[in-house]
Amino acid sequence: MPAQQPDRFGFLGPVNTFCHQALLSVPEVPADPVPFPSVPLALDGVRTGQVAAALVPIENSIEGGVSATLDNLTYGERLVITREVLLPVQFDLFARPGTELSQVRRVITHPHASAQCRQWLADHLPEAQVAEGGSTAAGASEVADPQSRFDATICARVAGQANGLVAVASEIADNPDAVTRFVLVTRPGPTPEPTGADKTTLVVFLNDDESGALMRMLEQFASRGVNLSRIESRPSRLVRGTYSFSIDVHGHVADARVAGAMKGVRRTSREVVFLGSYPRADRVRPAVEKGHGDADYRLAEEWLDGIRGS
């Protein structure tokens, strides 16, 4: 196993992206984090020991799951999530100094940024051509070049200002409450202790050609009072028309109700990939229904042990 670099963290770059901002909000991040040009390269940097951890986007409140992250964590050499970061996302339209909004004909930005500003673009720049690039920060760097064929970029304010651009329109996202969720990923190790406000991420592969398989999987959680905050299907890469399910669970693997649900899912599914239990960024504690707390499970186990021993 490669030696880990404990003083280096990575992130989906380049610098001045939302991912970079999210990483800098994590208290224990060492100085000079390493930008990677793609999610797979950032996660492979963890696998090879180039960095101890990497922060990558996993979900956007408008566009949903980030497939590059979900698929790489599912099928790549195993990694685990140890933390999540929630970052409010707002966009500005930046251009070279002297450019007016009426002069903007070609715009470059990240696909998620263009999707989150779709209505604004239709209302204010209906004739503009929008090209999609690798990141909002890269778009800002491109537009900063006087020879660029693009007139403007949709990006974070920090990226536009860092490249000497000026905002020709501000706060243009269609939904002002949009949030992107990032996860800090490491090589497998001890699971963080439960805090009472935790989340567990799993990927479940159901048994093929079994009617009601999805319902049986969901019943494992519902019957134990375990709430799911996210469930989405992804092509399984095995046979066309088959899918895996990426799931976020309210609770920690150390919680009796979550552990019981996970065992039930493992019994009734073809495969389960555990991607970690970690503190929730919003620190909200789940409401545990009567009969589903750890003490309830312990009392029930003691009762059953008494019967077996009689």
C-alpha positions as CSV (number, residue, x, y, z in Angstrom):
1,M,0.0,0.0,0.0
2,P,1.4,3.4,-0.9
3,A,2.5,5.8,1.8
4,Q,-0.1,8.4,2.7
5,Q,0.8,12.1,2.6
6,P,-0.8,13.3,5.8
7,D,-0.1,16.9,5.1
8,R,-1.7,17.0,1.7
9,F,-5.4,17.3,0.8
10,G,-6.8,17.3,-2.7
11,F,-9.8,18.7,-4.4
12,L,-11.6,19.0,-7.7
13,G,-9.8,22.0,-9.2
14,P,-8.7,24.4,-10.4
15,V,-8.3,26.9,-7.6
16,N,-11.1,29.4,-7.0
17,T,-13.9,26.9,-7.7
18,F,-16.8,26.2,-5.4
19,C,-15.0,23.0,-4.4
20,H,-11.9,24.9,-3.5
21,Q,-14.0,27.2,-1.3
22,A,-15.7,24.3,0.3
23,L,-12.4,22.6,1.2
24,L,-11.1,25.8,2.8
25,S,-14.0,25.8,5.1
26,V,-12.9,22.5,6.7
27,P,-10.9,23.4,9.8
28,E,-8.2,20.7,9.7
29,V,-7.2,21.1,6.1
30,P,-3.5,21.6,5.7
31,A,-2.0,24.5,3.8
32,D,-1.6,24.3,0.0
33,P,-4.2,21.8,-1.0
34,V,-3.7,20.0,-4.3
35,P,-6.1,20.7,-7.2
36,F,-6.9,17.8,-9.6
37,P,-8.5,18.3,-13.0
38,S,-11.2,15.7,-12.6
39,V,-13.1,13.8,-10.0
40,P,-11.5,10.4,-11.0
41,L,-8.0,11.9,-10.7
42,A,-8.8,13.4,-7.3
43,L,-10.0,10.1,-6.0
44,D,-7.2,8.2,-7.5
45,G,-4.8,10.6,-5.8
46,V,-6.2,9.3,-2.5
47,R,-5.9,5.7,-3.6
48,T,-2.3,6.1,-4.6
49,G,-1.4,8.0,-1.5
50,Q,-0.6,11.2,-3.3
51,V,-3.0,13.0,-0.9
52,A,-4.5,11.8,2.4
53,A,-8.0,13.0,1.4
54,A,-9.9,14.7,-1.4
55,L,-13.0,16.8,-1.5
56,V,-15.3,16.3,-4.4
57,P,-18.9,17.3,-5.2
58,I,-21.5,14.5,-4.8
59,E,-24.9,16.3,-5.0
60,N,-26.5,19.5,-6.1
61,S,-29.8,20.6,-4.8
62,I,-30.9,21.6,-8.3
63,E,-29.2,19.1,-10.6
64,G,-29.1,16.0,-8.3
65,G,-26.2,13.6,-7.9
66,V,-22.8,14.0,-9.5
67,S,-22.4,10.9,-11.6
68,A,-18.6,11.1,-11.8
69,T,-18.3,10.9,-8.0
70,L,-21.1,8.3,-7.4
71,D,-19.8,5.9,-10.1
72,N,-16.1,6.2,-9.1
73,L,-16.9,5.5,-5.4
74,T,-19.1,2.6,-6.4
75,Y,-16.8,0.8,-8.8
76,G,-13.3,2.0,-8.0
77,E,-10.9,0.7,-5.4
78,R,-12.8,1.2,-2.1
79,L,-12.8,4.6,-0.4
80,V,-14.9,6.0,2.4
81,I,-16.6,9.4,3.1
82,T,-15.5,11.0,6.4
83,R,-17.1,14.4,6.2
84,E,-19.6,16.4,4.2
85,V,-19.7,20.1,3.4
86,L,-22.7,22.1,2.3
87,L,-22.0,25.3,0.3
88,P,-24.6,27.8,-0.9
89,V,-24.0,28.4,-4.6
90,Q,-24.6,31.7,-6.4
91,F,-23.3,32.8,-9.7
92,D,-22.4,36.1,-11.4
93,L,-21.8,36.8,-15.1
94,F,-18.2,38.1,-15.6
95,A,-16.6,39.6,-18.6
96,R,-13.5,41.5,-19.6
97,P,-13.4,45.2,-18.4
98,G,-15.4,47.4,-20.8
99,T,-17.8,44.7,-21.9
100,E,-21.5,45.5,-21.6
101,L,-24.3,42.9,-21.1
102,S,-25.7,43.8,-24.5
103,Q,-22.4,42.8,-26.1
104,V,-22.3,39.2,-24.7
105,R,-22.7,36.7,-27.5
106,R,-20.7,33.7,-26.3
107,V,-20.6,32.4,-22.8
108,I,-18.6,29.6,-21.3
109,T,-19.2,27.8,-17.9
110,H,-19.6,24.5,-16.2
111,P,-22.6,22.4,-17.2
112,H,-24.1,22.6,-13.7
113,A,-23.7,26.4,-13.7
114,S,-25.5,26.8,-17.0
115,A,-28.3,24.5,-15.8
116,Q,-28.7,26.6,-12.7
117,C,-28.9,29.8,-14.7
118,R,-31.0,28.5,-17.6
119,Q,-34.0,30.7,-17.1
120,W,-31.9,33.8,-16.5
121,L,-30.0,33.2,-19.7
122,A,-33.3,32.7,-21.6
123,D,-34.6,35.9,-20.3
124,H,-31.6,38.2,-20.6
125,L,-29.3,36.6,-23.2
126,P,-31.7,34.6,-25.4
127,E,-29.4,34.8,-28.5
128,A,-26.2,33.9,-26.7
129,Q,-24.4,30.6,-27.3
130,V,-23.4,28.8,-24.1
131,A,-20.5,26.4,-24.2
132,E,-19.7,24.1,-21.3
133,G,-16.2,23.6,-19.9
134,G,-14.5,21.7,-17.1
135,S,-15.1,24.2,-14.3
136,T,-16.3,27.7,-13.6
137,A,-12.8,28.8,-12.6
138,A,-11.4,27.5,-15.9
139,G,-14.1,29.5,-17.7
140,A,-13.0,32.7,-15.9
141,S,-9.4,32.0,-16.9
142,E,-10.5,31.5,-20.5
143,V,-12.5,34.7,-20.7
144,A,-9.6,36.7,-19.1
145,D,-7.5,36.0,-22.2
146,P,-8.0,39.0,-24.5
147,Q,-7.8,36.6,-27.5
148,S,-10.6,34.4,-26.1
149,R,-13.6,33.8,-28.4
150,F,-15.9,33.9,-25.4
151,D,-17.3,37.2,-24.2
152,A,-18.3,36.2,-20.7
153,T,-18.4,33.4,-18.1
154,I,-20.8,32.3,-15.4
155,C,-18.7,31.7,-12.3
156,A,-18.3,32.3,-8.6
157,R,-17.4,35.9,-7.6
158,V,-14.0,34.8,-6.3
159,A,-13.0,33.3,-9.7
160,G,-14.1,36.3,-11.7
161,Q,-12.3,38.8,-9.5
162,A,-9.1,36.6,-9.3
163,N,-8.9,36.7,-13.1
164,G,-9.4,40.5,-13.4
165,L,-12.9,40.3,-14.8
166,V,-15.9,42.5,-13.9
167,A,-19.4,41.4,-13.2
168,V,-21.9,42.5,-15.8
169,A,-24.7,40.8,-13.9
170,S,-24.9,39.5,-10.4
171,E,-26.7,36.7,-8.6
172,I,-28.1,35.2,-11.7
173,A,-28.9,31.7,-10.4
174,D,-32.6,30.8,-11.0
175,N,-32.8,29.4,-7.4
176,P,-31.2,31.7,-4.9
177,D,-31.2,28.9,-2.3
178,A,-29.2,26.4,-4.3
179,V,-26.7,24.3,-2.4
180,T,-23.9,21.9,-3.5
181,R,-22.9,19.1,-1.2
182,F,-19.3,18.0,-1.2
183,V,-17.7,15.0,0.5
184,L,-14.3,14.4,2.0
185,V,-13.0,11.0,0.9
186,T,-10.2,8.9,2.4
187,R,-8.8,5.4,2.2
188,P,-10.7,3.0,4.5
189,G,-10.0,3.3,8.2
190,P,-11.8,3.3,11.5
191,T,-15.3,4.8,11.1
192,P,-15.8,8.1,13.0
193,E,-17.6,7.8,16.3
194,P,-21.3,8.6,16.1
195,T,-22.3,12.2,17.1
196,G,-26.0,11.7,17.1
197,A,-26.3,13.8,13.9
198,D,-24.9,11.5,11.3
199,K,-25.3,10.2,7.8
200,T,-24.5,6.8,6.2
201,T,-24.0,6.4,2.5
202,L,-24.5,3.0,0.8
203,V,-24.8,1.6,-2.8
204,V,-27.2,-1.3,-3.1
205,F,-27.3,-3.9,-6.0
206,L,-30.6,-5.7,-5.9
207,N,-31.0,-9.3,-6.9
208,D,-31.9,-9.5,-10.6
209,D,-35.3,-10.4,-11.9
210,E,-37.1,-10.4,-8.6
211,S,-40.4,-8.6,-8.5
212,G,-40.7,-6.4,-5.4
213,A,-36.9,-6.3,-4.8
214,L,-36.8,-2.5,-4.4
215,M,-39.8,-2.6,-2.1
216,R,-38.2,-5.2,0.1
217,M,-35.0,-3.2,0.3
218,L,-36.9,0.0,1.3
219,E,-38.9,-2.0,3.9
220,Q,-35.6,-2.9,5.7
221,F,-35.3,0.8,6.5
222,A,-38.9,1.7,7.0
223,S,-39.7,-1.1,9.4
224,R,-36.8,0.1,11.7
225,G,-37.8,3.8,11.6
226,V,-34.7,4.7,9.5
227,N,-35.2,7.7,7.2
228,L,-33.5,8.1,3.8
229,S,-32.5,11.6,2.7
230,R,-31.5,10.5,-0.8
231,I,-32.0,7.6,-3.1
232,E,-31.2,7.5,-6.8
233,S,-30.6,4.9,-9.4
234,R,-27.5,4.5,-11.5
235,P,-26.9,2.1,-14.4
236,S,-25.1,-1.0,-12.9
237,R,-22.6,-1.3,-15.8
238,L,-23.3,-5.1,-15.7
239,V,-26.4,-5.7,-17.9
240,R,-28.4,-3.1,-19.8
241,G,-31.5,-2.2,-17.9
242,T,-30.1,-3.1,-14.5
243,Y,-29.4,-0.5,-11.8
244,S,-27.7,0.1,-8.5
245,F,-29.2,2.5,-5.9
246,S,-27.1,5.1,-4.1
247,I,-28.6,5.9,-0.7
248,D,-28.0,8.4,2.1
249,V,-29.4,7.2,5.4
250,H,-30.1,9.3,8.5
251,G,-28.0,7.7,11.2
252,H,-24.7,5.9,11.9
253,V,-23.7,2.3,11.3
254,A,-23.2,2.1,15.1
255,D,-26.9,2.9,15.7
256,A,-28.8,-0.3,16.3
257,R,-31.6,0.6,13.9
258,V,-29.3,1.5,11.1
259,A,-27.1,-1.6,11.6
260,G,-30.2,-3.8,11.6
261,A,-31.5,-2.2,8.4
262,M,-28.1,-2.7,6.8
263,K,-28.0,-6.4,7.7
264,G,-31.5,-6.8,6.3
265,V,-30.5,-5.1,3.1
266,R,-27.3,-7.3,2.8
267,R,-29.4,-10.4,3.4
268,T,-31.9,-9.6,0.6
269,S,-29.6,-7.9,-2.0
270,R,-26.9,-9.1,-4.3
271,E,-24.3,-6.7,-3.0
272,V,-24.0,-3.7,-0.7
273,V,-21.1,-1.1,-0.8
274,F,-20.6,0.8,2.4
275,L,-19.2,4.3,1.7
276,G,-19.0,5.5,5.3
277,S,-20.8,7.0,8.3
278,Y,-19.9,10.6,9.1
279,P,-21.3,13.7,10.8
280,R,-24.0,15.6,9.0
281,A,-23.0,19.1,7.9
282,D,-26.3,20.6,9.2
283,R,-25.9,18.8,12.6
284,V,-29.6,17.9,12.6
285,R,-30.4,15.0,14.8
286,P,-33.0,12.5,13.4
287,A,-36.2,12.0,15.2
288,V,-36.0,8.4,16.4
289,E,-39.5,6.8,16.7
290,K,-40.5,5.0,19.9
291,G,-39.2,1.4,19.8
292,H,-36.3,2.1,17.5
293,G,-33.7,3.6,19.8
294,D,-30.6,1.8,20.9
295,A,-32.0,1.3,24.4
296,D,-35.1,-0.3,22.8
297,Y,-33.0,-2.7,20.8
298,R,-30.9,-3.5,23.9
299,L,-33.9,-4.3,26.1
300,A,-35.4,-6.5,23.3
301,E,-32.1,-8.4,23.0
302,E,-31.9,-8.9,26.8
303,W,-35.5,-10.2,26.8
304,L,-34.7,-12.7,24.0
305,D,-31.5,-13.8,25.8
306,G,-33.6,-14.5,28.9
307,I,-36.0,-16.7,26.9
308,R,-33.1,-18.6,25.3
309,G,-31.5,-19.1,28.7
310,S,-34.7,-20.3,30.4
